Structures are given as structure tokens and as C-alpha cells.
Amino acid sequence: MKDLDLNFVRSQFYAFDAGNPLCQKAFFENAGGSFPCKFVVDKLTKFYETTKVQPYGHFNGSIEAGEEMDKSIVKLAKLLRIPTNNLHVGPSTSQNTYVLANALRLSKTKKNVIIVSNQDHESNTGVWRNLASQGFEIREWGVRSNGSLYLDDLKNLIDSAVCMIAFPHVSNIIGQVNPVKEICAFAKEVGAFTCVDGVSYAPHGIPQINDFNPDIYLFSSYKTFGPHLGVMYVSDELALELESQCHYFNKEYPNKRFTPAGPDHAQVSALGGIYDYYEALSNHHLNRELSLDSSINEVNGLIAKQEKKTLRPLLDFLKTKRDVRLLGSYETEDRVPTVAIVTKKSNVALAKQLNELDISVGVGDFYAVRLLEALGVDINEGVTRLSFVHYTSGSDVEKLISGLDRYL
Ligand SMILES: Cc1ncc(COP(=O)(O)O)c(C=O)c1O
């Protein structure tokens, strides 16, 4: 397989343009939010400059605005290989899960057990746990001492009353990729719906949602080189069960059912820029038009290869540091480059020292408090998180390693 052309990749982001203050930085807080690609920023700018009026009207500007928004939705659905009717765009993933939990609360389901994990970011666990006060029974699929979730443990929680299993595709702390296809297949076998938080996975490979067969799949486009929105897939089967959350007269519009708060029109119109970026990657590396059946998988493969290549030296380095605890695996298999460490130092002090060297890292609990507690991490201190994506260069990682070596 070819290598990703990093010069080409970085030329697609304003953040890396010479003269941009961000370009001086080795940026390792990508799991918090990635840089948006130029296609997205350009679309956003154009919308605000030329069509920022109420869309879907019958006058110039409004017509173009609606058309741009529709085009974006079609492109995004193509990228994910799902029908547009199953694609919903809300303000954020947390907002989307909040609405879905309300939709489940008001549904007429006879099953009343929800399984949640303690590996999730709070957005895909708290909203479901809150339904305990509404007649639902909550069962926790707990991580083992290494922070991982095991299917055998899930199997022990299952009976015919389980209506929903909520779990992450990837943990935003240990970076582990869960066997989502296997878990969703198991859930189907036992008649349960699944809600998969793909936020930490999607930046590392555009999810081909039908390959996993979930009922809900969520991710945040501001972490996939796009605008600040929450994207979700809801299966037809589940959409029929859930009570709609929109104005009563909009119930018949599948895409309005679970997004009561219409997101920023300009950002919706910019979503299509994510597709354009992947298409550019495909055309540049594979020398042909993005054929959605095959080349997106190849592009995802190039991205994964690049990420594993840059991740390896960091994991090797961390292994040599006795006083550093890595949460998660030292192997690059089945993990993404989201690397959380616990050190003997204050995380904030370390982040400030690294900032002096133009290295940006994340600090805190990243709303994965339950996981950190399960792993015995001091919640007040949290972790230092070093997260990168495919545009992160080998020299950025070298800079990070030398900074860490100096201060740890
Ligand atoms: C794994 C994971 N899930 C969910 C979320 C929540 O996403 P949003 O900020 O779109 O609500 C985050 C945010 O950081 C996350 O990392």
C-alpha cells in the first residue's frame, strides 16, 4: 500500500499554511477537535458571505442556501454509504444522545432494560442512565482492569428485557477499537438495539456504517475536519419505535424527527467539504474519482497506516518511562492514536511546560470520569492526553517525544 502524501494532506488545511500561528505548533489535542479542512472553511465563509438568509425560500440567496445544504447532506450520506433518510444532523453528539434518550423515554417499548458501559464519554452513558428514574432498569457493562470491554461480560447481562445497548466504538481515553460489528451482530441476535458512539473512531477512518449494522451511530464532525455539528445515523427499525422529537407537523419528514433544534445552516452547508476533502485524498493518492464502494476504504487504509507509523515511536518511548502509566495498549493494533498517560507530575504543569516548546496537549478527564474512576485515576488530576490524526507529522511526534523526555 502507498504512503499518505503528508505535504499534500497538510496543504488542505489553513492551520498548516505558512504564517498561520497554528502552524508553529505540534498539535496533540485532535481528539478534542481537529483542524477543519480548507474545503469546509471555504464553504462556511461563502455561505456567510453570500447566502446567509433563511434557506429554502423563493428568492435568490435563499434558494442557493437551501441547495448547498441539501448537497451537503447528500454528500455526507454518500461518504457514510447510508440513505439520506437515516442521516440526522444536530448541534452536537451530546445534544443528539439527549434527544434520543428522550425519544426512547416516550416510546411505547415494552422492554425496559438499557445496558450502558463505563468506557464511554458521558454523552453516551449519562442520558441513558438518567432513564432509571423513568421506569428503565440500567445495567452496566463494566471494563476490566485494563480498561477494555469484553463481549463475554456483555453476554452475562443479556436477557429478553434488554431494549438498548450503548457503547463506544473507540474509547476517548484508552483509544481501543471495540469489535463493533460483532457487538451489533450479537445485539441483533438477542433482539436489542445498539447505540454506538463513533466520535473517537470517525477521525481515524470515515465509518462505513452499514458494515457494522448499528441502530444508532453518532459522531461529531468538528473532529472529522468539518464544522461543529453532531452527525447521527438512526436505523429505520429504531426510528419507527422512537417517539419523534420535532414539531408535530414535521413528523413525516424522516430527517426532522430527532433534531428539534435545527443546527446552523452555514455549518450544514459546510459539511459537504468533508466529502470534498476525502475525494481530494482519493484523487491524489489513488489517481481516480472517489468511487464510494471501494476507494473510501482504501483512503481509510492509507490514513490508518500513516497513523500507526507515527504512533509507534511514541508508544515505544512511553514504554521506557518508568514513572509514566499508559492507559491502554502499547500495541498499535486495534487502537487509534489517542494516548492518555498518568505521570507523577501535575498534568497542568506539564501541559504548560510543553506549551512553552510549542507543543499543545490535552489535560483533564475528557468527560470519561467513570472510566478513569474504574482505572483508579485521580479524577481531580485526570490524565494528559496526546491525540493525533493522519495530518500529524513524524517530526511533530519527535518534538513531542523530546519535550516529554525533558520534563518527565
Ligand atoms: C468519545 C466522545 N463522545 C462524545 C463526545 C461528545 O461530543 P459533542 O462535543 O459533539 O457533544 C465527545 C467529545 O469530546 C467524545 O470525545
PDBQT file of the ligand as one rigid body, heavy atoms in Angstrom, charges set to zero:
ROOT
HETATM    1  C1  LIG A 501     -15.932   9.910  22.601  1.00  0.00    +0.000 C 
HETATM    2  C2  LIG A 501     -16.775  11.131  22.649  1.00  0.00    +0.000 A 
HETATM    3  N1  LIG A 501     -18.090  11.004  22.608  1.00  0.00    +0.000 NA
HETATM    4  C3  LIG A 501     -18.910  12.061  22.641  1.00  0.00    +0.000 A 
HETATM    5  C4  LIG A 501     -18.412  13.333  22.721  1.00  0.00    +0.000 A 
HETATM    6  C5  LIG A 501     -19.366  14.492  22.765  1.00  0.00    +0.000 C 
HETATM    7  O1  LIG A 501     -19.366  15.125  21.539  1.00  0.00    +0.000 OA
HETATM    8  P1  LIG A 501     -20.003  16.589  21.387  1.00  0.00    +0.000 P 
HETATM    9  O2  LIG A 501     -18.970  17.542  21.829  1.00  0.00    +0.000 OA
HETATM   10  O3  LIG A 501     -20.304  16.682  19.914  1.00  0.00    +0.000 OA
HETATM   11  O4  LIG A 501     -21.212  16.640  22.217  1.00  0.00    +0.000 OA
HETATM   12  C6  LIG A 501     -17.038  13.535  22.774  1.00  0.00    +0.000 A 
HETATM   13  C7  LIG A 501     -16.494  14.890  22.897  1.00  0.00    +0.000 C 
HETATM   14  O5  LIG A 501     -15.359  15.114  23.156  1.00  0.00    +0.000 OA
HETATM   15  C8  LIG A 501     -16.199  12.396  22.738  1.00  0.00    +0.000 A 
HETATM   16  O6  LIG A 501     -14.869  12.517  22.792  1.00  0.00    +0.000 OA
ENDROOT
TORSDOF 0
